Amino acid sequence: MKKVAVIGSLFAIILVFFGIRRYANYAVKKGSSFMNQFENNNNKQQLNNKHESDEILTIYYSNSGATEKAAKYIHRQVSGDLVEMKLTPNYPDDYQQLAEVSKDQIDNNVHPRIDNLPDLSKYRVIFLGFPTWYHRPPMFINTFFETGHFNGQTVIPFTTSMSSGIDESASYLEKMGQNKKIDLQDGFRANNQTTIDKFIKQYQ
Ligand SMILES: Cc1cc2nc3c(=O)[nH]c(=O)nc-3n(C[C@H](O)[C@H](O)[C@H](O)COP(=O)(O)O)c2cc1C
């Protein structure tokens, strides 16, 4: 009888031992696959973000630095590419000369060349920055719309100015963007971070 009890106990111990081992294996496997899934999701999330930010372009011209500051701030928020437009002829730094040259371009319908316009067709969203001159966009903005290759981009104009809002540029921008394959937004005046933050949230 004693012998039977000993054998029974041994058998029970063996059963418990293998049971625990099996459960431990299962738990480790389950745990690692959960971690893999988490890591994969995490990678995918990063790829998605990268993919989306790759499709955003912030392109601008700035003469005295205000629009550049705004463009760089926008770029820091939305990532993607940042391009400062190089123009021919270039504008003078001197205020009086700049005032004359830019007015003359309006009067004579001059469209300055943009020397480094990237292939716009690869972007989904384009932030287009310029200073307001004479209550309207500078004349090279005509060139941007004329020479850019568009296939459905959302174009978001932003301007810096002494006081003019983006609304003063609206009718000019609408005309320039007419019959282009773009989704032209109203845009915004980008003189301070609060306004910029408010607008770019919609497009992130
Ligand atoms: C020729 C010229 C015309 C301007 N016209 C206007 C205007 O119509 N309305 C306005 O609010 N500011 C006007 N400004 C001020 C600029 O829009 C403002 O200083 C802008 O932030 C400059 O941008 P930037 O530093 O990127 O060149 C004008 C400036 C210049 C040089």
The ligand as a Gaussian input file, in Angstrom:
#p B3LYP/6-31G(d) Opt

LIG

0 1
 C        7.946000      97.059000     -51.156000
 C        7.203000      96.682000     -49.907000
 C        5.837000      96.751000     -49.877000
 C        5.135000      96.392000     -48.717000
 N        3.771000      96.414000     -48.719000
 C        3.096000      96.055000     -47.607000
 C        1.667000      96.048000     -47.596000
 O        0.997000      96.327000     -48.578000
 N        1.036000      95.704000     -46.439000
 C        1.726000      95.388000     -45.293000
 O        1.106000      95.102000     -44.282000
 N        3.092000      95.347000     -45.294000
 C        3.779000      95.671000     -46.414000
 N        5.148000      95.621000     -46.424000
 C        5.843000      95.108000     -45.237000
 C        6.250000      93.643000     -45.437000
 O        5.166000      92.880000     -45.892000
 C        6.734000      93.010000     -44.132000
 O        7.790000      93.755000     -43.608000
 C        7.124000      91.563000     -44.330000
 O        7.046000      90.889000     -43.101000
 C        8.510000      91.402000     -44.905000
 O        8.800000      90.032000     -45.046000
 P       10.297000      89.487000     -45.174000
 O       11.052000      89.970000     -43.948000
 O       10.173000      88.019000     -45.195000
 O       10.870000      90.052000     -46.430000
 C        5.846000      95.986000     -47.562000
 C        7.243000      95.952000     -47.602000
 C        7.912000      96.282000     -48.756000
 C        9.407000      96.191000     -48.775000

